[in-house]
C-alpha cells in the first residue's frame, strides 16, 4: 500500500478508527464525519507531508490533500474497514437538516461529476477533431463517441439514483429500478396516461435532475415506515415490491411535475436576472468570487443549478464559463506571485500550485496561497471579474461541464463565435489576475519590512512591542474558556475574550478596516505595522443575520484608537440565547514572537488588553 504510513498517521491524529464514522472524497479532499472533532489534532494533521490544509465546518471535517486523494481514499477505506458505501455509525447526535442536506448534496454529486466531466472533455475532443477535419461530424466514428456524451445526460437519473440512493441508505437497485421505469418508453414523455383513473401529467424524465432526487428521498421514508409496519420475517419478501408500488405512482403524480416546476423555476430566476440585470452580472460575480466560496466550503451550491440547466436547456448560460475563467484566473494570480517572489521556497509553492490550477484543480492554490496571503483573492476578484464580465456580455454559454482542457466544447454545434469569445475571456481572466497579483505584492515582504522599521524605532535595550486596547468594557475571559473551538484553540490567533458590560465596541488601535462582515458581528483591522486584529462579537451570532448589530464604519475606512466602530444590543443577543462574549485575536500571531493577554480581571476601552511582542 503506497499511502499506508500516511493513512495510519492520519487515522491516529483524527482520534483513531472509533472516532471516524464515515469518509468520502471529492477531487482534492477527504471529507470525514467524526464522532468528536475536539479530539482531532488539526494542527498536527496540517503538518503531515501530503496535507495542504484542514477545513472544519458544519458540512464535514475536510482534509485537503490534492489530486492524489483518489489513490489515498481506497487505502484509507481498507484500513478503516469501510466499504464504498461508507455506512455511518450513529453518534447519537442529531444532524441539523441544513447541514445534512449540504453534506448529502456534496457527497452524492462528487461521484456523478466523474462521468459528467468525462463526457464534457470528450465533447471538447470531438469538437477539435471536427474543427480540424480529422473526423467528420457525420461519420460513424464521431456518432459512436458522441453517444457516450449523450448517454451520460440522457441516463442522468440513473446516475443520480445510484449516488443519492447510496448516500441516503436506500437500496441502490430499487432506486435504479424506479429511475429506469420513469425513463421507459411507456412513461417517459408520454401523454394521456392515467393511474387508477387519475390523469397523469406529461413529464419527460430523461435528462431530468430533481424528480428522481425527490423520489429517492420519499423512498427512504417509505422504507422506514414499512420496517415499522411489516413483520421482520416478511420484510425481505414484501418491502421491496411495496416500496416500488408506492414510490412510482407518487413520483408520477407528484414528484415528476414538482421536480419539473423546480427546474423550470430555477431557469426562470436566471432568465429574469438576465432580462432585468443581464446574465453577465451573475457570470462576472461567480468568476470573481469562486475562490472565496471554495474557501468557506460553499463551492458546491451551484451543482444542482448547472446540472438542471444542462438537463432542461441542453446548455449552461452562466456557471460553466464562469468557473473556467475563475480557475484560470487563480492560475494567473499564483503565477503573478511566482514572478514576483525572490524566495526559492515560495517560488516552488507558487509554481506547483499554479500548474495544479492550470490543470483545473484550484484547491491547492486557494488553501496553500490564497488563504495565507489573501491578496490573490483581490487579484481574482478583478481579473476573474473582468473575464466573467466579457463572457457574460458576449453571452458565452457552456455546452458541457468542462475545465480549461475541454474549452473546445464551447464550439457546440458549429458555434465558433461562442468559442472565440470564451478564449478571449479566459485570456482576460488569466492576464488580468496575474498583473494585479504581481502589482499587489506578497504581504510577508511588507510585514518583515514593517517589523524591521518598528525594531529600529524602539529602544535597542528593550524588546519592541505594541499594545492593544480593550474594545469594550467588561470582564476578562481567558481565550481557552471561550465556547468556540476555533477561537479557544487559538487556531485563529492568540487573544482574549471579554464578557461585555456595554453595547459599544471601540477601536482598540489605529489602522484600516480591512474587513467588515455583512452581518456586522465581526470586523478586521490592520495597523500600519501589519498587525491584523479580528474583533468577533458573540458565539454563532452570524445566525442573527445582522439583527441587533450596528456599524459606524465601512470597509476601507481609516480609524483611530478609541473611536466607536460597532454597536450590539448585548441584552437582546442574550435573550435570543446567544453568548455575546467579545473576542479579540491577532490573526497573524505567527508573524510575531508572542501575543500576551492581560491578567486584569476588569477592563475598559481605555486599558490595554493585549501586548504584541515583535
N, C-alpha and C positions, 0 to 999 in steps of 0.2 A: 504494500500500500504506500503510494508516493507521499501522501499527506498524513500518515498515521501519527507521527510525532506532533504535528500541528493540531490535529483533531483532539488528541489526548490532552494537550495543554489547554486548548480552548474549553473543553468539557470541564476540566478541573477548575478553571477560572470562572466558569459560569455557575459553579456551585455543585458540580457533579451530575451524574446521569439522572438522579432522582429529582433534580430541580428543573429539568428540561421536559416540558410537556409535548412540544412539537417543534419541528424546524422545517421551514420551506425556504425557497430562494427565488430571487429574480435574476437579472443578468449579472449583477455585480455584488449582491449582498446576501447574507444569510439572515433570515428572519426567525427569531426564536420567540416562543411563548414560554415564559418562565413562571414557575410557581411563586418564587420570591426574588424580585430583582435586586433587593438590597444586598443579598449575599454574593451577587456577581461582582467580580473585581474589575470594573470597567477600565481603570487606568492601566492595569497590567495587561488587559486584553489589547488595548491600543498599542502597547509596546511589542506585541508579537510581530515577527518579521513580515508576515503576509497581510497584516491588518492595516488598512488605511485610516479607518475611524470607526467609532461606535456611535450610533444614534438610538436613544431610548425615548420612545414617545408612546402615545396612547394605543397606537396600532400594534407595535411589536418592539422587541429588543433587537436592533439591527446591527450586524457586524459587517461593515463594508470591506470587501476583500479585493474585488476586481473580477475580470472575466474567468479566472481560474476557479471561481466558485462552482462552476458546472462540474469540475472534477472533484472538488472537495466534498460537496453535498452527499454523493453516494457513499463515500468512505465514512463520513460522519454518521449517516443513517445506519451503516453496517455496525459501527462501534456502539451506537446507541440502541441497536436492536429495533429500529423503527423501519416500517415498510414505507413504500412511496406514498401510501395514503395518509401516513402520519396521524393515525388515530390518537386523539388527545385525551389524556387522563384528566379527570375533573379535579380542580384545585379547591373546590368548594366556594370559589369566589365568582359571583355572577358578573359576566362581562357586560359592559354598557352597550346598548343597542347600536349606537353610532360607531363605537369602537369595533364591535363585531362586524358591522356592515363594511367598514373600511378594510378590515383585515381580510374578510372573505373575498371582497372585490379584488384586492391586491393579489392575494394568493391564488385565486381562481383564474385571473386574467393572465398571470405570468406564463403558464404552460401554453395557453391558447395563442399567445403572441409569437411563439416559435414557428408554427406553420404559416401564420399570417405574414410575418416578416419574410419568411422564405418565399411565399407567393409574391410578395412585393418586390423582392430582389430579382426573382425570376422574371417578373413583368419588365423590370428595367433592362435585364439582359436581352429579352426578346425585342424590346424597343430598339436597342442598339443594333441587334442583328438585322432587324428590318430596315433601320435607318441606313446602315452601310450596304444593304443589298445582299448580304451573305445568305439570308434566309427570307424567302417571300412570306408575307403575312397570310397568303392564301395556300401555302404549302401544307402538306400533311404533317411535316415535322413541326412547324410552327403551331398548328392547331392542337397537336398532341401535347406539346409542352404547355401551351396556354390552358389546356384542360386542367392542369394542376392548379393554376391560379383561380380559374372559375369554380372548381370543385371546393376549394377551401372556403370561398364565400357562400356558395350555394348550400353547402352542408355545414355552415357555421352553427346552426342549432345543435347539431350532433356534438361538435367540439365543446360547445358550452355545456351541454348535458353531462358530458364526461367530467369536465373540470369542476363545475359547480356542484354536481352530484357528489363528487369526492369530498369537496370542502364541507358540504352540508351534512355529510353522513348518510346520504341517500344511496340506495343500491344503483350503481352506475349503469348496469344493464337495463334496469327498469327505466331509468332516466333516458337512456338512448332509445329504448323501445317507444317511449312517448314522442321523442323528437322525430324518429323515423316515421311514425304513424302520422304525425302532423304534416310531414313532407310527402306523404304518399299521394299518388295520382287521384285517389278517392277524395282527399280532403284539401290538399294544397291549392289554393286559388280557385276552388270550385264553388260556383254559385248555386243557390236553390236547395241547399242541404237543410235537413231538419233532424232533430234528435227528440224522439218521443213526442213528436208533434210540435216541438219548439223550434222555430225558424232560426237557423244559424247564419251569422253574417259571413260574407265572402272575405276570407283572410288568406293572404299569401305568407306562408311560414318559412319558405326557403329564403335565405339571406337575412332572416329576421334576427333580432337580438333580445329584446325584452320579453316576448311571450314565453319562451322556454325557461327563462330565469324565474319568472313568476310561477310557472308551472312546477318547477323543481322545489321552490320554497313551499308551495302548497303541498306537494308530495311528501315533504318531510313531516309536516304536521298531520297529514292523513295517516302516515305510518305510525307516528306516536299514538294517535287516537286508537288505531286498530290494535296496537300492542296492549292497550288497557282493556279493550273490549273482547278480543278473541282469546280463547284459552291457549296457553302456551303450546299444548300438544297439537293444536290445529294451525298455529301461525305459519309454519313453514309451507303448508299447502294452500291456505286461503289468503293470507295477507298480500302476496304479490299480485294476484289477479284482482283482488278488491281495490288495491292501490291504483291499478291501471283503469279499472272500470269507473272509479270515482274521479281520478285526475283528468282523464281525457275529456269527458263531457264538460267539466268545469272550465278546462282550458279553452275548449271550442266556444263555449257560451260567454265566458267572462275574460279570461286572461289573454286570449288571442286579440280580441278587439281592444282591451285595455292596454296591452303592450304596444299595439299599433298606434293608439292615441298618444301614449307616452313618447314614442319615437317621433310621431308627427309633431307633437308639441315641442320637442327639442328643436326639430328642424324649423318650426315656426318662429321660435325665440331667436334663433340665429338669423333667420330671414328678416325678422322685424328689426334686429340690431343692424343688419346690413342695409336695410332700406332707410332706417332712421339716422343712424350714426355712420354707417359704412362698415362693411365687414373688415375693412383694413384696420379698424381700431382694435378688433379682437386679435387679429394676426400680429399686429405690432406689439400689443401688450403681452401676449403669450411668448413671443420670441424674445422680448426683453426680460420677462420675469421668470422664465422656466428654471434657471439655476436656483433662484430663491425658493421656488415651490418644491424643487427636489430636496433642498436643504431641510425644509420643515416637514418633509415626508408627504407632501400633497401632490407629488408629480403624477400620481395615477388617477386623479379625479377626471381627467379627460378621456380615459379609456372607453367608458360606455358611450360618450358623446361622439367620438370619431368613429367608433365601431358602428354605431347607429347610422351615421352618415353614409358609410360605405354600404351598409346593408340596405338602406332605403333609397339613397340617391345614386349610389354607384361611384361616388367620389366624395372627398372631404374638402369643403371650401375654406377651412380655417387651419386646423391644427397640424396636419402633416407638413405643410410648408413652414409653419411657424417653428416646429421643433427641429427640423433640419437646419433652418437658419440659426436657431439658438445654439444647436450643437456645434456648428462650425464657428460661431461667434465665441463660444467657450474656448475652442481650439485657438482662435486668433488672439484672445486675451492672454492665455497662458504663453503663447508663442511671443507675444509682446514682452512679457516678463523675461522670457528666455534670452531675448536680445538685449534687454536692459541690464540683467544681472551680470555681475563680475565674479560671483561666488561659484566655484565649480560644483559644489554640492547642490546649490539652488538650481543651477543650470540643468543638472541631471534630473531633478524633480520636475522642473518645468518642461523639459524635453520629453520625458516619458509620459507625463500626463497630457501634453499637447497631442502626442501621437495617439494615445488612447481616445481622446476626444475626437480626433480626426476620423478614427475608425467607428465613431458613433457611441462610444461608451464614455460619458462625461463625468460620472460619479467620482472617479479617482481625482480628476481636476477640481471638481467642486468641493469635495471634502478634504483634499490634500492641499489645495492652493486657495480657493475662494474663501472658505471658512477662516483660514488662517490670516490671509492678507486683506480680505474684504473689498479692496478697491476693484478687483476684477468683476465684482457684481455691477459696479458702475460702468465698467467698460462694455459688458454685455447689454446692460440697460440702454446704452447709447448705440453701440454698433449693431447689436441684435435688433433693437427697436427700429433703427433706420432700415435694415434689411427687411424686417417684417412689414414696415410701412410701405416700402416699394412693392413687395409681393402682394400686399393687400390692395393697393391702388391699381395694380396691374391685374387684379382678380385671378391670381395664380391658384389653381386647385390641385390636390393630390389625387392620383388615380390608384394608388396603392400605398399602404403604410410602410414606408422605407426610410432608410437613413441616406447619408450622402452618396454611398456607392450604388444606390438604386435610383439616383436622380434622373436617369433616363426614362424612368416610368412616368415622369411628368409629361412626356410626349403624348401618352394616352393613345387615342386613335387619331394619329397624324396631327395632334395639336402642338405644332412646333413652336408657335408663339409662346404658349404656356411654358414650354421647356426653356426657351431662351430667357424669358423674364425671370424664371426661377434661378437660372445660373447667375444672372446679374445680381439678384437679391442675395444669393449665397456669397458672392464676391464682396458685396457691400458690407454684409454682416462680419465677414472674416477680416477684411482690411480695417473697417471702422473700429472693431473691438481691439484689434492689435495695436492700432495707433493710439487709441485712448489709454489702454493699459500701459503702453510704453511711456506716454506723457505723464500719467498719474504717478508712476514710480512705485517702488517697493517700500512699504511703510517701515520695515525693520531698519532700513538705512537711516531714515529720518529719526527714529527713536534713539538709535545709537548716537547720532549727532546731538540730539536734544539732551541726552544724559551726559554726554561729554561737556556740553555747554554748561549744564547745571553744576557739574562737578567743579569746573573751573571757577564758577561764580561763588562756590561755597568756601568756607574756611577750610584750608587744607588740613587742619588738625582735627576736624570733625567729620563724621560720616554724613555726606549730603542726604537730606531728607526733605519731604514735603508733608504738610499736614492737611487733612480733610475735615471740614466742619460737619457736625451732625445736621442732617437735612430736616429734622423735625424734633420737637420737644417730646421726651418720653423716657421709658426705662430701657436700659441696655439689655439686649438679648444675645447671648453667645450664638454665633452662626451655626454651630453644630446642633443647636437646640431648635432651630427653625424647622417647621413642619413641611419641609420641601427638600426632597433628596438631592436635587441638582445643586441647590444653594448650600444645604447642610454639609455636603461632601466637599465643598469648595471647588467643585468641578467648573463653576462659572467664575471663580476667583475668590480671593480672601476678602473678608469684610466683617460686617456685623448686622444684627437686626435691632430695630427699635420699636417697642410697643408704644404706639403714638398716643399722646395726650392732647394733641391739637390736630386740626384738619389741614393746615397749610404746610406745603413742602417748600423748603428754601434751597437755593443753590449752595452746595457745600464747598464750592470752589469756582473760580472764574474759568471760563472756557467757552466752547462751542457746543450747542445742542446738535449732536450728530445723529440721534435717532429719537423719535417720539412715537410710541405705539398709537395706532388709531383709537384704541380704547382708553388712552391716556392714563393707564395704570403703571406705565414704565417709561423711563427716559434715560437716554445715554448722553453723557457729557465727556468731551475730550479737552484736556488742558493744553496750553501751548508747549508744555514739556512732554506731551504724548501720553499722559496718564488717562486711562479710559475708565470712567465710572458709570456703573449702572445702578439706578435707583428704582426699585421694584416695590410697588405698594400692594401688599396683601398676597395671600396664597390662593391661586386659581381664580383670582378676581378678573381675569380676562373673560371669564364666562358671564360677567355682568355687562359686557359689550359697551363699556363706557358710562354706564349708569352710575351716578354719584361721583363722577370724576370731572374735573375741570382743568384746563391748561391755560396758563398765562403766556406761554412762549410757543414758538414754532420751530420745526427742524431747520437748522441753519442759522438760528439766532445766536448772537454772542451774548453771554450772560455774565453777571458779576456776582461775587460771593455775597450771600445773604439776600439775594433777590428772590422774591416769591415766584415759583415756577409752576407748581401744581397745587390743586386743592382736591381733597377727597372727604366725603362725608363718612367719617370713620364709624359713627354710631349706626348709620343706615347699613354700612357694609357688615357690621357685626350682626345686625338684625336679620340680614339675608343669610347668615350662617357662615360667613367667611372670616378668616383670620386676617386682620388689617395690618399685621406687622410690616414695617417699612424696612426693606432690606437694601443695604448699600454695599456693593462689592467693587473691587478693582478687577476688571475683566482681563486686563493684560498683566496680571500678577507675576507671571513667569518672566516678564521683562525686567523685574526689579529684585533686589536682594531679599526683601521681605516686605510684608504689609502687616502692621501691628495694630490691632484694635485696642481702644482704651479700656481700662478696668473700671472707670467711673460707672456707678450704677444709674444715676440720673443725668440726663443730657438735655441741653438746649441747643438751638441752632447757632449759638454764639461760641459753643465749646467744640474742641477737637474730638473727633471720634476715631479717626484712622491716621496712622503715620506710614508713609511710603518711604522705605529706605532705598535710596538709589544706588 
